Amino acid sequence: MNNSLRQYRKQANLTQSQVAQRVNVTSRTIISIEKGQYKPSLILAYKLATLFHTDIETLFNLATYVEAEKDEKKS
């Protein structure tokens, strides 16, 4: 899943470990989300969006994800 977590984290001058501690997950979870290898639960997405003072749609580029999913179904 395409997301902007890394950009928001770096802008806030936080490490992956610091973000993980603040939302009560492991650093590995944050790494996997940043790499697009893991789709967070709605609750985790909300916690991350709240931490960075943004909304879930913006943080996780949901419009792009929905469009890509539509394209996959057409194929």
C-alpha positions as CSV (number, residue, x, y, z in Angstrom):
1,M,0.0,0.0,0.0
2,N,1.4,3.4,-1.1
3,N,1.7,5.8,1.8
4,S,3.5,8.9,3.0
5,L,4.4,7.6,6.5
6,R,8.2,7.9,5.9
7,Q,7.8,11.6,4.8
8,Y,5.7,12.5,7.7
9,R,8.0,10.7,10.1
10,K,11.1,12.4,8.8
11,Q,9.4,15.8,8.8
12,A,8.6,15.3,12.5
13,N,12.2,14.3,13.0
14,L,11.2,10.9,14.5
15,T,12.8,7.5,14.2
16,Q,10.9,4.4,13.3
17,S,11.4,3.2,16.8
18,Q,9.9,6.5,18.3
19,V,6.9,6.3,16.1
20,A,6.4,2.6,17.0
21,Q,6.5,3.4,20.7
22,R,4.0,6.3,20.4
23,V,1.4,4.0,18.6
24,N,2.3,0.9,20.6
25,V,3.6,-1.4,17.9
26,T,7.0,-2.8,17.0
27,S,9.6,-1.0,14.9
28,R,9.2,-3.8,12.4
29,T,5.6,-2.9,11.9
30,I,6.5,0.7,11.1
31,I,9.2,-0.4,8.7
32,S,6.8,-2.8,6.9
33,I,4.2,-0.1,6.6
34,E,6.7,2.4,5.2
35,K,7.9,-0.2,2.6
36,G,4.3,-0.8,1.6
37,Q,4.5,-4.5,2.7
38,Y,1.9,-4.2,5.4
39,K,-1.6,-2.7,5.5
40,P,-2.3,-1.4,9.0
41,S,-5.6,-1.9,10.8
42,L,-8.0,1.0,10.9
43,I,-7.1,1.7,14.5
44,L,-3.4,1.8,13.8
45,A,-4.0,4.0,10.7
46,Y,-6.0,6.3,12.9
47,K,-3.3,6.5,15.6
48,L,-0.6,7.2,13.0
49,A,-2.7,9.9,11.3
50,T,-3.5,11.5,14.7
51,L,0.2,11.4,15.6
52,F,1.1,13.4,12.5
53,H,-1.9,15.7,12.6
54,T,-3.3,14.6,9.3
55,D,-6.1,12.3,8.1
56,I,-6.0,8.6,7.1
57,E,-6.8,9.4,3.5
58,T,-3.8,11.7,3.1
59,L,-1.3,9.6,5.1
60,F,-2.1,6.4,3.2
61,N,-2.9,7.9,-0.3
62,L,-6.2,6.1,-0.4
63,A,-7.4,7.6,-3.6
64,T,-4.3,6.1,-5.4
65,Y,-4.9,2.8,-3.8
66,V,-8.6,2.7,-4.8
67,E,-7.7,3.6,-8.4
68,A,-5.0,0.9,-8.6
69,E,-7.5,-1.7,-7.2
70,K,-10.0,-0.7,-9.9
71,D,-7.3,-1.2,-12.6
72,E,-6.5,-4.6,-11.2
73,K,-10.2,-5.7,-11.5
74,K,-10.3,-4.6,-15.1
75,S,-7.4,-6.8,-16.1
